[in-house]
Amino acid sequence: MYVKVKRQKKIYFIFCELSDSVSVIKTEVSKLSDIPVENIELWKKIETTTTTQEQDWKATSRGGFHRLEKSIQEEEIVNGETLYLTFGTDDYTDIEVTPFEH
């Protein structure tokens, strides 16, 4: 279980698959390694492609995807601006963050 962070054309996208209702956690980050995404459970691997459009993805109960607002500009992360992550449960466990470049 992990969140996959893709970078393409200086935009960070957070891809997440939720198996329950959506909640939002607000945190301040200055770099990708600062994203505190431990303590989230019920996440699954997402295989999808990246575009330069703003998008977060969440899974519906049927396994489909809805486009959500919010992409993260690289400059925003560097400058420590507020980053919004969309999570799917209030029950927590460890997950892995996998940053990579496309």
N, C-alpha and C positions, 0 to 999 in steps of 0.2 A: 504494500500500500504506500503510495507516494504521490506527491505533487510534481508534475513535470513543468519546469520553467523553460520556455523557449525564447531565444533572442534572435530577432531578425530585423534588420534595418533599424537598429537602435531602439527597438521596442521590446519590453519584456512582457510576455503573456503568461498568466497563471492559468493552467488547465486543471480543472478539477471535476471529478465525477462524484456526485452525491447520491446516497441511497436513502436519504431521509429529507426532512425539511431544511430550508436554507436559513442560516444565520450569518451575520457579518461580524468579523472581528477587526478592530482598528488597531494599528500598530505603527510605530515610527521605525524606519529602517534607513541605513545609509549605504548598505551594499547587500547583494543577494544573500551572503552568508549570515546576515543579521535577521533574515526573515524567520520569526519564531513559529514554525509550523509543527513543532512537536505537540503532542497531546490532541491530535485529531484522529478520529477513527471512522470507519465505514467509507474509506476512500478506495478507489480502484484505479488501476492503470488506464490511461487514456491514450489511444493512438489516433492522432489527427494531424492535419497539416496546419501550417501557420500562414496567415496573411498579414498585411500591414494594417488591417482594419482593427478597431478596438473590439476585443472579444474575451470574455471569460465564458466557460462552458459549464453547465451543470447537467447531470443526467436526470431525466424524468423517471418516474417509477417504472416506466416501460423500457427504460434504457436508451431513450432518445436524448437529443441534446437541444437545449435552448440557448440562444445567444444572450449573454448578460453584458451590461455595460462595464466599462473600466479596463483600460490597458495601462501599463506602467511604462512611462518614458524612462530611458536610461538616465537622463539628466536628473529626473525626479528622485531616483534611487540614490544617485551620487550625492545629491544635495540633502538627503534625509527628509524628503517630503513624506506626507502621510500616504500610506499604502493600504488599500482595502482588499482583504482576502475574503472570499465567500466560502464558508464551511457549512457542513450539512448536519451536524449533530452536537449535542451538549455533552455527550459521553466521549471520553478522551483516551487515546493511546498514542504510542509513538508512530510517526510516519517519516518517510525519507524525502528529502528535497533533492531533485536531480536537475541541476542547471547544466545546460549544454548549448552549443551554438549550432544553428542550422546552416 
